[in-house]
Amino acid sequence: MAQSVFSGKRIVIGVCGSIAAFKVAGWASELAKDEALVSVVMTGSAREFVTPLTFAALSGNEVHTAMFGAGREEVMAHISIGRDADAILIAPATANAMARLAAGMADDLLTTAVLASRARVLICPAMNPRMYDHPATRRNLQMLRELGYWVIDPESGMMACKEEGEGRLAEWDTVREHLARSLTPQDLLGQRVLVTAGPTREPLDPARFLSNRSSGKMGYALARAAFRRGAEVILVSGPTALPCPAGVTRENVRTACEMRERVLAHADGCSVIVKAAAVADYRPEILHEHKVKKEQIAKELVLEKNPDILHELGRRKRPGQVLVGFAAESRDLADEGLKKLNRKNLDLIAVNDIGGARTGFEAETNQILLISRTGSEKLPFTSKAHTADLLWDRIVRLLP
């Protein structure tokens, strides 16, 4: 399996004075588990909420708290911390900290380290909703974005001060994806990508439907990997319990006809389309408005054919656009994949062996046969997340 994107990366976490600081202690622990080299810088106010010992224990490294420490290695810490960092994450970022950074101040260890660094700086605001909505805070946020900082918007909800509104620290799952993006080569930057995922459900009545075993895991992994590599990602998803990957725009659909409508609405504006959804080939000819009682169910079910979305995309494909399909097969993988590649005018087709217990539907791992116009390649057995990156590696080579 592939290493984590965080493995061996030097990540500085700047902790400011907010009640949300306790959440960031958990983030430091998660990054350390992913084998990141975590250095924590705490402001004086932050130490009123969480002790440096907590962050030291969870990160596995000494916590920096003062501009000039007693040890020789800390004499120039305000320079070395920022200089050696691969990424700097400021969380929770208070209104005061953001104001000082927006003004270019360097009056403590954290702000000095940020100014001395050329690494990507990610800022996670957390504060009272009224403070967050203040024009001065909004101005500072805009200034930070113009200066090149990545601002990860806070969430809405009940605050520790018992007020409700926007200002809650973003969740780790969201922050983690943005941090991963900052550490990933941006070879899809400027590309608009469309990914489809999951099954479709073709209703018979309000209680029953025809569907398949697709979990959506492969498509969601592809969408997540594309975002990390810099793309603007649209995910058209059939019904699935998976959470939407951070940074990805998801449109939920249910039936094949709904998926066709949304896919065609976006197709012309996308440079890459990856059709990973398992779309039902047929739908019931009759859709009953009310639930059919079991004693009234017909012994024969009449079906009608659904639109072939991938074939239509291949027919409409414009010059320079990359179209990738998926095929679920249980035998003759190479022959069936090559037929589909040619019939539907694809650039690549990823053929899944659904006969294996650890590949295909619902599994966390996969091994696909990748067929192009020039040949075929069997990708290694690995996680679906790593498979997604391997597939994007091949797609990037096809971009004009």
ZAKE-693035 format. One line per 8 residues: number of its first residue (from 1); their letters; for each residue x, y, z of C-alpha. Coordinates in steps of 0.25 Angstrom, whole numbers. Layout:
NUM	A	X Y Z; ...
//
This chain:
1	MAQSVFSG	0 0 0; 4 14 -3; 10 23 8; 1 34 14; 3 48 7; 7 53 21; 19 43 23; 32 50 26
9	KRIVIGVC	26 64 23; 30 75 33; 17 81 38; 16 93 47; 3 95 55; 1 109 60; -9 109 72; -15 122 76
17	GSIAAFKV	-24 125 88; -37 119 86; -46 109 93; -45 101 80; -30 98 83; -34 85 90; -39 80 76; -25 83 70
25	AGWASELA	-18 74 80; -25 62 73; -21 67 59; -6 67 64; -8 53 69; -14 49 55; -3 55 47; 7 48 56
33	KDEALVSV	0 35 54; 2 38 39; 17 39 41; 17 54 39; 28 62 46; 19 71 55; 25 84 61; 15 92 70
41	VMTGSARE	16 107 72; 7 112 83; 4 126 86; 3 131 100; -12 131 100; -13 117 94; -6 112 107; -17 117 115
49	FVTPLTFA	-26 107 109; -17 95 106; -3 92 112; 9 91 104; 11 77 110; -2 72 104; 3 76 90; 17 70 93
57	ALSGNEVH	12 57 97; 3 56 85; 12 61 74; 25 54 80; 33 67 79; 36 79 88; 26 90 87; 31 104 83
65	TAMFGAGR	26 115 92; 36 127 92; 43 135 81; 56 133 88; 58 120 96; 68 116 106; 74 104 97; 84 107 86
73	EEVMAHIS	75 101 76; 64 110 79; 72 123 78; 68 125 63; 55 116 64; 47 128 59; 54 126 46; 57 111 45
81	IGRDADAI	43 107 48; 37 114 36; 49 111 27; 48 96 29; 33 94 28; 26 87 17; 13 93 22; 8 102 33
89	LIAPATAN	-6 100 39; -11 111 48; -22 106 56; -30 111 63; -27 125 57; -33 136 65; -38 149 60; -25 155 66
97	AMARLAAG	-16 146 60; -22 148 46; -21 163 48; -7 162 51; -4 153 39; -12 162 30; -4 174 34; 10 166 32
105	MADDLLTT	13 167 47; 24 159 53; 23 161 68; 23 147 73; 29 133 70; 17 129 61; 16 142 52; 31 142 51
113	AVLASRAR	31 128 46; 20 130 36; 27 142 30; 40 135 29; 34 123 22; 32 120 8; 23 108 11; 8 108 8
121	VLICPAMN	0 114 20; -14 109 24; -22 117 33; -34 111 41; -42 123 47; -50 120 60; -57 131 68; -70 136 72
129	PRMYDHPA	-80 138 61; -81 153 63; -66 155 63; -65 146 50; -76 155 43; -69 168 47; -65 176 35; -51 177 40
137	TRRNLQML	-50 162 41; -56 160 27; -46 170 22; -34 163 28; -39 150 23; -39 156 9; -25 162 11; -20 148 15
145	RELGYWVI	-26 141 3; -20 152 -6; -6 150 1; -7 135 -3; -11 129 10; -22 117 9; -33 120 18; -42 109 22
153	DPESGMMA	-56 114 24; -62 111 38; -75 104 40; -88 108 46; -94 103 59; -95 105 74; -82 112 80; -76 110 94
161	CKEEGEGR	-81 124 97; -95 119 94; -97 127 82; -101 121 69; -95 124 55; -83 124 46; -70 123 54; -68 108 58
169	LAEWDTVR	-54 102 55; -55 94 42; -55 79 44; -42 71 43; -47 63 31; -49 76 23; -36 82 28; -28 69 26
177	EHLARSLT	-32 69 11; -27 84 9; -14 80 16; -12 68 7; -15 77 -5; -4 87 0; 6 75 0; 2 69 -13
185	PQDLLGQR	8 73 -27; -3 81 -34; -2 74 -47; -18 76 -49; -18 91 -45; -27 98 -55; -34 86 -59; -49 84 -58
193	VLVTAGPT	-52 70 -55; -65 62 -55; -66 49 -47; -78 40 -46; -79 30 -35; -89 20 -28; -101 12 -33; -114 17 -39
201	REPLDPAR	-127 13 -33; -139 10 -43; -152 10 -35; -163 0 -37; -172 7 -27; -169 16 -14; -163 4 -7; -156 -4 -17
209	FLSNRSSG	-145 -2 -27; -135 -9 -37; -120 -6 -34; -106 -12 -32; -95 -14 -22; -87 -2 -25; -83 5 -12; -77 18 -19
217	KMGYALAR	-64 16 -12; -55 16 -25; -62 28 -31; -61 36 -18; -46 32 -17; -44 38 -31; -51 51 -27; -43 53 -14
225	AAFRRGAE	-30 50 -21; -33 60 -33; -36 71 -22; -23 68 -15; -16 70 -29; -22 83 -31; -34 81 -40; -48 87 -38
233	VILVSGPT	-56 75 -36; -71 72 -39; -76 59 -34; -89 53 -39; -93 42 -29; -104 32 -28; -109 28 -15; -98 25 -5
241	ALPCPAGV	-95 26 10; -81 32 7; -78 47 12; -75 57 1; -60 59 0; -55 72 5; -54 83 -6; -62 75 -16
249	TRENVRTA	-76 79 -22; -86 68 -21; -99 66 -28; -108 55 -23; -116 47 -33; -124 35 -32; -128 29 -46; -120 27 -59
257	CEMRERVL	-128 38 -66; -125 48 -55; -110 44 -56; -110 46 -71; -117 60 -69; -106 65 -59; -94 59 -66; -98 65 -79
265	AHADGCSV	-101 79 -73; -86 79 -68; -79 71 -79; -75 82 -89; -69 90 -78; -60 79 -73; -46 75 -78; -47 61 -72
273	IVKAAAVA	-59 52 -70; -57 39 -62; -69 31 -62; -68 22 -50; -83 20 -47; -90 7 -48; -102 12 -56; -114 2 -57
281	DYRPEILH	-116 -3 -72; -131 -4 -70; -142 2 -63; -156 -3 -60; -166 0 -71; -177 4 -61; -174 12 -49; -186 10 -39
289	EHKVKKEQ	-190 22 -31; -194 14 -19; -187 2 -13; -192 -11 -20; -197 -21 -10; -189 -34 -11; -201 -42 -15; -203 -33 -27
297	IAKELVLE	-188 -33 -32; -187 -38 -46; -179 -50 -48; -172 -44 -60; -165 -30 -60; -165 -22 -73; -153 -14 -74; -148 -3 -83
305	KNPDILHE	-134 2 -87; -127 13 -80; -119 23 -88; -105 19 -90; -98 32 -84; -84 28 -87; -87 25 -101; -93 38 -102
313	LGRRKRPG	-81 45 -96; -72 38 -106; -80 43 -117; -80 57 -112; -65 57 -108; -58 70 -112; -44 71 -116; -34 71 -104
321	QVLVGFAA	-45 65 -95; -41 52 -88; -52 42 -86; -49 30 -76; -59 19 -74; -60 7 -64; -65 -7 -67; -69 -17 -57
329	ESRDLADE	-66 -31 -63; -65 -45 -57; -58 -52 -69; -50 -48 -82; -46 -35 -76; -37 -30 -87; -46 -34 -98; -58 -28 -92
337	GLKKLNRK	-51 -15 -88; -45 -13 -102; -58 -15 -108; -64 -4 -99; -52 5 -101; -54 5 -116; -69 5 -116; -71 17 -107
345	NLDLIAVN	-59 25 -112; -51 25 -99; -37 29 -96; -36 20 -85; -44 9 -79; -42 3 -65; -47 -11 -64; -51 -17 -50
353	DIGGARTG	-51 -32 -47; -63 -33 -39; -61 -48 -37; -50 -46 -26; -53 -44 -12; -44 -32 -10; -46 -25 -23; -58 -18 -29
361	FEAETNQI	-71 -15 -22; -71 -11 -8; -57 -15 -5; -46 -5 1; -36 -10 -9; -35 -12 -24; -27 -16 -36; -31 -11 -49
369	LLISRTGS	-27 -14 -63; -25 -1 -70; -27 -1 -85; -23 11 -95; -22 13 -110; -7 8 -109; -8 -4 -100; -12 -9 -86
377	EKLPFTSK	-6 -9 -72; -10 -17 -60; -9 -7 -48; -4 -13 -35; -13 -19 -24; -15 -7 -14; -25 2 -7; -35 9 -15
385	AHTADLLW	-29 22 -11; -16 18 -17; -22 12 -29; -29 26 -31; -15 33 -31; -9 23 -41; -21 25 -50; -19 40 -49
393	DRIVRLLP	-4 38 -52; -8 32 -66; -19 42 -69; -10 54 -66; -1 49 -78; -12 50 -87; -16 64 -85; -12 74 -96
//
